[in-house]
Amino acid sequence: MKKVLFFIAGSLVIGNATAQIGPAITSFSSGKLDQAKTQIDNAVSNDKQNTKSKTWFYRGEVYRGIASDPTGVYAKLDTNALQVAYESYRKAQELEPGSTFAKQAAEKQTELSGVAINKGAEKFSANDYPAAARAFELARQLNPKDTVAALYSAYAYINMQQKELYPKAIDALQVMIDNKTTNPANYATMIDLLQATENTDRAISVANKAVEAFPDNKDLRDKQFNLYVATNRTDEAKANLLEAVKREPNNAVYLKNLGILYDQSGEKAKAIEFYEEPWPLIRPATMPTSTLVYCITTKALIFPRKSATWTSSSTRKTESVWKEKPKNISRKHCLTLKETTRPTPKMATCWSR
């Protein structure tokens, strides 16, 4: 009976020794991370050791070493090593606040942000976007104002091409906007994501801020204009285009769209003015059919001021008498069409060089 009791006591001594963190520290210092992992995991499973900040601090150290292993050999031991390191450092601070190891854990936790960004960049380059997003999100937790982590976490979510992840990308890009990003593409991407998630009001708000920050950026102004049109904000859309025309007075698309807006708001004379304006700026012979403007109000197809003639006798038959001749426009510039007539490929052949 005594031998049995002695054997059991011996087993307890051996078990307790196995749970000590000394071997884990030695293995970690020697770079033997596989052994250190096993030993520190045993330590945190021990009821006496897992109440000490020192145990959790070294667990954080071991797992940080695994996550940042440059050889890639030890990184396979735990693909979630970064998160484990972060949680271990936090545990060390919670168990014995103000202790030496709690203070060291706080310092190491801050340093972990750089490790997380490097790991995220590595995974992003390897097209492992889920792992990249996890690493960058951890970096954001550690440093909420870090714009590098925010930017790359946003694109990691976008590259996963899952619409349900767009809100996470939006949240990350908001950090860039709050920090006054100098890259207009960040605003453009944010607007696109907000539209994709049907958050139109916020998209307009971001577009307005974007145009204010980058007033000469054509892409951002175009996005703002399209949002105004989509939400029937005609006055804002006109103001957008009038400002754009100041910068590009010969932009036929802007002029034509202004004509459409004035037409829709019932300002017929103004609409005709802008419908007519673009034609001298474009070579008729190369103009695609889709750009022929059919004026809904006047039922008139607008022609360029010079060399505009019909060359097809069959098409000429659609000509009819003016019912109400608009002001400031001559008979040679317009041809009234039947109400059911629309521009067709055949009509496109009527343009002369």
C-alpha positions as CSV (number, residue, x, y, z in Angstrom):
1,M,0.0,0.0,0.0
2,K,2.8,2.4,0.9
3,K,4.5,1.8,-2.5
4,V,1.3,2.7,-4.3
5,L,0.9,5.9,-2.3
6,F,4.5,6.8,-3.0
7,F,4.0,6.2,-6.7
8,I,0.9,8.4,-6.8
9,A,2.7,11.2,-5.0
10,G,5.6,10.9,-7.4
11,S,3.2,11.3,-10.3
12,L,1.8,14.4,-8.8
13,V,5.3,15.9,-8.5
14,I,6.1,15.1,-12.1
15,G,2.8,16.5,-13.3
16,N,3.3,19.7,-11.3
17,A,6.8,20.1,-12.7
18,T,5.4,19.7,-16.3
19,A,3.0,22.6,-15.6
20,Q,5.8,25.0,-14.5
21,I,6.5,27.8,-17.0
22,G,10.3,27.6,-16.6
23,P,10.7,25.0,-19.4
24,A,8.5,27.1,-21.7
25,I,10.6,30.2,-21.0
26,T,13.8,28.2,-21.7
27,S,12.4,26.7,-25.0
28,F,11.1,30.1,-26.1
29,S,14.5,31.8,-25.4
30,S,16.2,29.0,-27.4
31,G,13.8,29.5,-30.4
32,K,12.2,26.1,-30.0
33,L,8.7,27.4,-30.4
34,D,7.1,24.0,-30.9
35,Q,8.3,22.8,-27.5
36,A,7.5,26.2,-25.9
37,K,3.9,26.1,-27.2
38,T,3.3,22.6,-25.7
39,Q,4.9,23.6,-22.4
40,I,3.1,27.0,-22.1
41,D,-0.3,25.3,-23.0
42,N,0.3,22.9,-20.2
43,A,1.0,25.7,-17.8
44,V,-2.2,27.6,-18.6
45,S,-4.1,24.4,-18.0
46,N,-2.7,24.2,-14.5
47,D,-5.0,25.7,-11.8
48,K,-2.0,27.2,-9.9
49,Q,-0.2,28.6,-12.9
50,N,-3.1,30.1,-14.8
51,T,-3.9,32.7,-12.1
52,K,-0.5,34.4,-12.6
53,S,0.2,37.3,-14.9
54,K,3.6,35.8,-15.7
55,T,2.1,32.7,-17.2
56,W,-0.2,34.6,-19.5
57,F,2.6,37.1,-20.4
58,Y,4.8,34.3,-21.6
59,R,2.0,32.6,-23.4
60,G,1.6,35.9,-25.3
61,E,5.3,35.9,-26.1
62,V,5.3,32.3,-27.4
63,Y,2.3,32.8,-29.6
64,R,3.6,36.2,-30.9
65,G,6.8,34.4,-31.8
66,I,4.8,31.8,-33.7
67,A,2.8,34.4,-35.6
68,S,5.9,36.4,-36.6
69,D,8.1,33.4,-37.4
70,P,10.0,34.5,-40.6
71,T,10.7,30.9,-41.6
72,G,7.1,29.9,-41.8
73,V,7.9,26.6,-40.1
74,Y,6.4,27.5,-36.7
75,A,3.6,29.6,-38.1
76,K,1.8,26.4,-39.0
77,L,1.5,25.4,-35.3
78,D,-1.4,27.8,-35.0
79,T,-2.9,29.9,-37.8
80,N,-4.7,32.0,-35.2
81,A,-1.5,32.7,-33.1
82,L,-1.9,36.5,-33.4
83,Q,-5.3,36.5,-31.7
84,V,-4.1,34.1,-29.0
85,A,-1.1,36.3,-28.3
86,Y,-3.4,39.4,-28.0
87,E,-5.8,37.6,-25.7
88,S,-2.9,36.3,-23.5
89,Y,-1.5,39.8,-23.1
90,R,-4.9,41.1,-22.1
91,K,-5.3,38.3,-19.6
92,A,-2.0,39.1,-18.0
93,Q,-3.1,42.7,-17.4
94,E,-6.5,41.6,-16.0
95,L,-5.2,39.1,-13.5
96,E,-2.7,41.3,-11.7
97,P,-3.2,44.9,-12.7
98,G,-0.1,47.0,-12.0
99,S,2.2,44.1,-11.7
100,T,5.6,43.9,-13.5
101,F,4.3,41.3,-16.0
102,A,1.0,43.2,-16.5
103,K,3.0,46.3,-17.5
104,Q,5.2,44.3,-19.8
105,A,2.1,42.7,-21.3
106,A,0.7,46.2,-22.1
107,E,3.8,47.2,-23.9
108,K,4.0,44.0,-25.9
109,Q,0.3,44.3,-26.8
110,T,1.0,47.7,-28.4
111,E,4.0,46.2,-30.3
112,L,1.7,43.5,-31.5
113,S,0.0,46.0,-33.9
114,G,3.1,46.1,-36.1
115,V,3.2,42.3,-36.2
116,A,-0.4,42.1,-37.1
117,I,0.0,44.6,-40.0
118,N,3.0,42.6,-41.4
119,K,1.1,39.3,-41.1
120,G,-1.9,40.9,-42.8
121,A,0.3,42.2,-45.7
122,E,1.8,38.8,-46.1
123,K,-1.6,37.1,-46.3
124,F,-3.0,39.9,-48.6
125,S,-0.1,39.3,-51.0
126,A,-0.9,35.6,-51.0
127,N,-4.5,36.4,-51.8
128,D,-5.6,34.8,-48.5
129,Y,-8.0,37.7,-47.8
130,P,-9.9,36.1,-44.8
131,A,-6.6,35.7,-42.9
132,A,-5.5,39.2,-44.0
133,A,-8.7,40.7,-42.8
134,R,-8.3,39.0,-39.4
135,A,-4.8,40.3,-39.0
136,F,-5.7,43.9,-40.0
137,E,-8.7,43.9,-37.8
138,L,-6.5,42.9,-34.8
139,A,-4.2,45.8,-35.7
140,R,-7.2,48.1,-35.7
141,Q,-8.3,46.8,-32.3
142,L,-4.8,47.6,-31.0
143,N,-4.7,51.0,-32.7
144,P,-8.1,52.2,-33.9
145,K,-6.6,55.3,-35.7
146,D,-4.2,53.3,-37.8
147,T,-5.0,54.2,-41.3
148,V,-2.8,51.5,-42.9
149,A,-4.7,48.7,-41.1
150,A,-8.0,50.3,-41.9
151,L,-7.3,50.7,-45.6
152,Y,-6.1,47.2,-46.1
153,S,-8.7,45.6,-44.0
154,A,-11.3,47.4,-46.2
155,Y,-9.8,46.0,-49.4
156,A,-9.4,42.5,-47.9
157,Y,-13.2,42.5,-47.2
158,I,-13.9,43.8,-50.7
159,N,-11.7,41.2,-52.4
160,M,-13.6,38.5,-50.7
161,Q,-16.5,39.6,-52.9
162,Q,-19.2,38.9,-50.3
163,K,-21.8,41.6,-50.1
164,E,-22.5,40.8,-46.4
165,L,-18.9,41.9,-45.6
166,Y,-19.3,45.4,-47.3
167,P,-20.4,47.0,-44.0
168,K,-17.1,46.0,-42.5
169,A,-15.3,47.5,-45.4
170,I,-17.4,50.7,-45.1
171,D,-16.5,50.9,-41.4
172,A,-12.8,50.6,-42.2
173,L,-12.9,53.2,-44.9
174,Q,-14.7,55.6,-42.6
175,V,-11.4,55.7,-40.6
176,M,-9.7,57.0,-43.8
177,I,-12.3,59.7,-44.4
178,D,-12.3,60.8,-40.7
179,N,-8.5,61.2,-41.0
180,K,-8.9,63.3,-44.1
181,T,-7.5,60.8,-46.6
182,T,-5.5,62.4,-49.5
183,N,-6.5,59.7,-51.9
184,P,-9.8,60.4,-53.8
185,A,-10.1,56.7,-54.6
186,N,-11.0,56.0,-51.0
187,Y,-14.0,58.3,-51.3
188,A,-15.0,56.7,-54.6
189,T,-14.8,53.2,-53.2
190,M,-16.8,54.2,-50.1
191,I,-19.6,55.7,-52.3
192,D,-19.7,52.6,-54.4
193,L,-20.0,50.3,-51.3
194,L,-22.7,52.5,-49.8
195,Q,-24.7,52.4,-53.0
196,A,-24.2,48.6,-53.2
197,T,-25.7,48.3,-49.7
198,E,-28.6,50.7,-50.6
199,N,-27.4,53.3,-48.2
200,T,-28.1,56.2,-50.6
201,D,-28.4,59.1,-48.1
202,R,-25.1,58.3,-46.6
203,A,-23.6,57.9,-50.1
204,I,-24.7,61.4,-51.0
205,S,-23.3,62.7,-47.7
206,V,-19.9,61.1,-48.5
207,A,-20.0,62.3,-52.1
208,N,-20.6,65.9,-51.0
209,K,-17.6,65.6,-48.6
210,A,-15.6,64.1,-51.4
211,V,-16.3,66.9,-53.9
212,E,-15.6,69.4,-51.2
213,A,-12.2,67.8,-50.5
214,F,-11.4,67.2,-54.2
215,P,-13.4,69.8,-56.3
216,D,-11.5,69.1,-59.5
217,N,-12.0,65.3,-59.4
218,K,-14.2,64.4,-62.3
219,D,-15.0,60.9,-61.1
220,L,-16.3,62.1,-57.7
221,R,-18.4,64.8,-59.3
222,D,-19.9,62.3,-61.7
223,K,-20.8,60.0,-58.8
224,Q,-22.3,62.9,-57.0
225,F,-24.4,63.8,-60.1
226,N,-25.6,60.3,-60.6
227,L,-26.7,60.1,-56.9
228,Y,-28.6,63.4,-57.3
229,V,-30.4,62.1,-60.4
230,A,-31.2,58.7,-58.8
231,T,-32.9,60.5,-55.9
232,N,-34.7,63.1,-58.1
233,R,-32.6,66.0,-56.6
234,T,-32.8,68.0,-59.8
235,D,-31.7,71.3,-58.4
236,E,-28.6,69.8,-56.9
237,A,-27.9,67.8,-60.1
238,K,-28.1,71.1,-62.2
239,A,-25.7,72.8,-59.8
240,N,-23.3,69.9,-60.1
241,L,-23.3,70.1,-63.9
242,L,-23.1,73.9,-64.1
243,E,-20.0,73.7,-62.0
244,A,-18.6,71.0,-64.2
245,V,-19.3,73.0,-67.3
246,K,-17.3,75.9,-65.9
247,R,-14.3,73.6,-65.8
248,E,-15.1,71.8,-69.1
249,P,-17.1,74.2,-71.3
250,N,-16.7,71.9,-74.3
251,N,-17.9,68.7,-72.6
252,A,-20.8,67.6,-74.8
253,V,-22.0,65.0,-72.3
254,Y,-22.3,67.6,-69.5
255,L,-24.2,70.0,-71.9
256,K,-26.6,67.3,-73.1
257,N,-27.3,66.2,-69.5
258,L,-28.1,69.8,-68.5
259,G,-30.5,69.9,-71.4
260,I,-32.2,66.8,-70.1
261,L,-32.5,68.2,-66.6
262,Y,-33.9,71.5,-67.8
263,D,-36.3,69.6,-70.0
264,Q,-37.5,67.5,-67.1
265,S,-38.1,70.6,-64.9
266,G,-40.2,72.2,-67.6
267,E,-37.7,74.9,-68.7
268,K,-38.1,74.2,-72.4
269,A,-36.2,77.1,-73.9
270,K,-33.2,76.5,-71.6
271,A,-33.4,72.7,-72.4
272,I,-33.2,73.4,-76.2
273,E,-30.3,75.8,-75.6
274,F,-28.3,73.0,-74.0
275,Y,-29.5,70.3,-76.3
276,E,-28.2,72.4,-79.3
277,E,-24.9,73.5,-77.7
278,P,-23.0,70.2,-78.0
279,W,-23.4,69.5,-81.7
280,P,-20.6,71.8,-83.1
281,L,-18.3,70.1,-80.7
282,I,-18.7,66.6,-82.1
283,R,-18.0,65.2,-85.6
284,P,-21.4,64.1,-86.9
285,A,-19.9,61.4,-89.1
286,T,-18.6,59.6,-86.0
287,M,-21.5,60.2,-83.7
288,P,-23.1,57.0,-82.5
289,T,-26.9,56.7,-82.7
290,S,-27.2,56.7,-78.9
291,T,-26.0,60.3,-78.7
292,L,-28.7,61.6,-80.9
293,V,-30.9,63.7,-78.6
294,Y,-34.6,63.3,-78.9
295,C,-36.2,66.3,-77.2
296,I,-39.3,64.9,-75.4
297,T,-40.9,68.3,-75.0
298,T,-40.7,69.6,-78.6
299,K,-40.6,66.2,-80.3
300,A,-37.5,67.5,-82.2
301,L,-34.3,65.9,-83.2
302,I,-31.5,68.5,-82.8
303,F,-28.9,68.8,-85.6
304,P,-25.5,70.5,-85.7
305,R,-25.5,74.0,-86.9
306,K,-23.4,73.2,-90.0
307,S,-23.9,70.7,-92.8
308,A,-27.0,69.0,-91.3
309,T,-28.9,67.6,-94.2
310,W,-31.2,64.5,-94.8
311,T,-29.8,62.1,-97.3
312,S,-32.6,59.6,-97.3
313,S,-35.9,60.4,-99.1
314,S,-37.7,57.7,-97.0
315,T,-36.7,59.4,-93.7
316,R,-37.6,62.9,-95.1
317,K,-41.2,61.8,-95.1
318,T,-41.3,62.1,-91.3
319,E,-41.0,65.9,-91.6
320,S,-44.0,67.8,-90.5
321,V,-45.1,71.3,-89.8
322,W,-44.0,73.1,-86.6
323,K,-46.9,73.4,-84.1
324,E,-45.1,75.7,-81.8
325,K,-41.7,77.1,-82.9
326,P,-39.4,77.4,-79.9
327,K,-37.6,80.6,-79.4
328,N,-33.9,81.1,-80.2
329,I,-33.8,78.1,-82.6
330,S,-34.0,78.2,-86.4
331,R,-35.9,75.8,-88.7
332,K,-32.7,74.5,-90.2
333,H,-31.5,73.2,-86.9
334,C,-34.5,71.0,-86.0
335,L,-36.8,68.6,-87.8
336,T,-40.1,67.9,-86.1
337,L,-40.8,64.2,-85.9
338,K,-44.0,62.3,-85.5
339,E,-44.7,61.5,-81.8
340,T,-44.1,57.8,-82.2
341,T,-40.8,58.4,-84.1
342,R,-37.5,57.7,-82.3
343,P,-33.9,57.9,-83.5
344,T,-32.9,54.7,-85.3
345,P,-29.7,53.4,-86.9
346,K,-31.2,54.4,-90.3
347,M,-31.5,58.0,-89.2
348,A,-27.8,57.9,-88.2
349,T,-26.9,57.7,-91.9
350,C,-28.6,61.0,-92.4
351,W,-25.7,62.9,-91.0
352,S,-23.5,64.4,-93.7
353,R,-19.8,65.1,-93.3
